[in-house]
């Protein structure tokens, strides 16, 4: 997942995000001071079956990985259209409600 819109939300190259998935939703939480908190974050991710991802560059645009295990846990297909909802430091992916 990526594009110019990530820049506008304040994500920068190298940011670390905790990724959690449950049926119908994938949530990304920006983790501040991630380098200093590496052991704490890894322990939390393992205990709660979350993933840690970093904001990367794909060509000229920023991107964030959607781990396949999170897609499966959320029940999403790889080619499915998802709605991204944003609050500062928090990004949620879910199916659009067209009703």
N, C-alpha and C positions, 0 to 999 in steps of 0.2 A: 504494500500500500504506500503510495507516495504522491508527491506533486508539490507544486508551488504553494498550495494551501497550508502545508506543514510549516513553512517559514512564517506565514502570517499568524500562526497560533503560538509562536514563540519557541518552537522546537529548534534546537541547533545540533549540528553534527557532533556526535559523541554522547548526547544525552542518553541516560539509562532509564528504561521503563520497565515496571513490573507488569506482566501480562497475566490476567486471570480469566478463566472461561467457565461459563455455566450454560445450561440450556438456553439458547436464544440470545446470548450476549457475550461479547469479548470486551474486557476493560483493560485499558492501558493507564498506568499511574506513573507520572514523572517522579523519579527518585532523585532528590537533591543530595549533594555530597556523596555520590555513589562510590567513588574511588575509596574514600575513607571508610565507607560502610560496606565494603564488598563482602566480608564474612557474614555480617548480619543479614544482608540481602540474599545471599546464596542459601543460608540456613532457612530463612523464611520461605523462599521459593520452593525449596525441597519439601519442607514440612507441609505447605499448603498446596502443593502441586501447581505452582505458578511457573512462569518462565521469565527470564530477564532478556531483554533485547536492547540493542543500541540503535540510535538514529544514525543511518548510514547515508552515503551518497550513491545514487544510481545515475551516472552521467552528470548532468548539471542540476538534478533535483534531489531533494532529501527523500528518504524512504524509511519505513518501519516494517520489519518483518511481521507477518502473521504466521506464527508457528503452526504447522500442520496438526499438532496435538490439540491446540486450542480450537482450530476449525472443527475438528472431530467432536470435541467436548461440547462445543456450542451447537453442533448440528448443522453447520454451514457447509455448502459445497464450495469448491475452489473458484468456480465461475459465477457464484451468486452475487447479485447486487446487494450491497449493504449500505445502511445509513450510518454516517459518522456524527455523533453528538459530542460537543466539546464544552468543557468547563476548564478554567485555568488548572493545568496540571493533570487533567483527566480526560481521556478520550474513550468513548464507548462505541462499539460497532454492533448494530442489530439490524434485523430485517425491517424494511420500511413498512409502516402500517398504511395501506392504501385505502382503507375504509373510512 
